[in-house]
Amino acid sequence: QVQLVESGGGLVQAGGSLRLSCAASGSIFSRNDMGWYRQAPGKQRSLVAIMTSGGRTNYADSVKGRFTISRDSAKNSVYLQMNSLKPEDTAVYYCYTQGPLTGWGTVWGQGTQVTVSS
């Protein structure tokens, strides 16, 4: 069973930057998509960014131009560089993976809190 472990969350002032990391327990990039969702208090979990197994990326409109998803296959890790952070980016951020290497089900990380103060 693939496991995902996130790190890098924290408290930052508006306009600042954070980099989230997600380490997978196995080599899954070659066939699985990976990405990030977030969930703010009282709201549904929503997609932030995705990188397909082929390396294509897609972003939520609200983060385009500010967030960048990347991966390091040698480290079995995916990253989310978040710049120009806004208070509305405050949420728990979850790493996920989906694809044939996880039986087409979705595997989630434990989540990491990002808080942006105004």
C-alpha positions in Angstrom: 0.0 0.0 0.0 1.4 3.3 -1.1 1.7 5.9 1.7 2.1 9.7 1.4 3.7 11.9 4.0 3.4 15.7 3.7 5.6 18.4 5.3 6.3 22.1 5.0 3.1 23.7 6.2 3.1 26.5 8.7 2.2 30.1 9.4 3.2 32.9 7.0 2.2 36.5 6.4 0.3 37.5 3.3 2.6 37.9 0.4 5.0 35.3 1.7 6.0 31.8 0.4 5.9 28.2 1.5 7.0 25.0 -0.1 5.1 21.8 0.6 6.6 18.4 0.1 5.0 15.0 -0.3 7.1 11.9 -0.1 5.7 8.6 -1.5 6.6 5.2 0.0 7.3 3.8 -3.5 8.1 4.7 -7.0 4.7 5.7 -8.5 5.3 8.7 -10.8 5.7 6.6 -13.9 2.1 5.5 -13.9 0.2 7.5 -11.3 -1.0 11.1 -11.2 -0.2 13.1 -8.1 -1.3 16.4 -6.8 -2.6 18.6 -4.1 -6.0 19.4 -2.7 -7.0 21.7 0.1 -9.8 22.1 2.6 -10.6 25.3 4.4 -12.9 25.2 7.5 -16.5 24.8 6.5 -15.7 24.1 2.9 -15.3 21.1 0.7 -11.9 19.7 -0.3 -10.9 21.2 -3.7 -8.2 20.6 -6.2 -5.2 22.9 -6.1 -2.8 21.4 -8.6 -2.2 18.1 -10.4 0.7 16.6 -12.3 -0.1 13.6 -14.5 2.1 10.6 -14.9 3.1 12.1 -18.2 4.2 15.4 -16.6 1.2 17.6 -17.6 0.1 20.1 -15.0 -3.2 21.7 -14.2 -4.1 24.3 -11.6 -7.1 25.8 -9.9 -7.8 29.3 -11.3 -7.4 30.8 -7.9 -3.7 29.7 -7.7 -2.6 30.0 -11.3 0.6 32.1 -11.6 1.3 31.8 -7.8 1.6 28.1 -7.2 3.9 25.6 -9.0 3.7 21.8 -8.7 6.9 19.8 -9.4 8.3 16.4 -8.7 11.6 14.6 -8.1 11.3 11.0 -9.3 14.6 10.1 -7.7 13.2 11.1 -4.3 9.6 9.8 -5.0 8.5 13.3 -4.0 6.1 15.9 -5.3 6.3 19.6 -4.2 4.0 22.6 -4.2 5.8 26.0 -4.3 3.3 28.6 -3.1 4.2 32.2 -3.6 2.3 35.5 -3.1 0.1 33.7 -0.5 -3.2 35.2 0.5 -5.3 34.7 3.6 -7.8 32.8 1.5 -5.1 30.2 0.9 -5.4 29.2 4.5 -6.4 25.5 4.6 -5.3 22.0 5.3 -3.4 20.8 2.2 -3.5 17.2 1.2 -1.2 15.3 -1.1 -2.9 12.6 -3.2 -2.1 10.0 -5.8 -4.4 8.1 -8.1 -3.7 5.6 -10.9 -3.0 1.9 -11.7 -0.3 1.6 -9.1 -2.9 2.2 -6.4 -5.6 0.1 -7.9 -7.2 3.3 -9.4 -8.2 4.3 -6.0 -7.1 7.6 -4.4 -4.5 7.5 -1.6 -4.3 10.6 0.6 -1.6 12.0 2.9 -2.4 13.1 6.4 -2.6 16.8 5.5 -0.5 19.8 6.5 -1.9 23.1 7.8 -1.1 26.3 6.0 -2.2 29.5 7.7 -1.7 32.9 6.0 -2.1 35.9 8.2 -3.2 39.3 6.9 
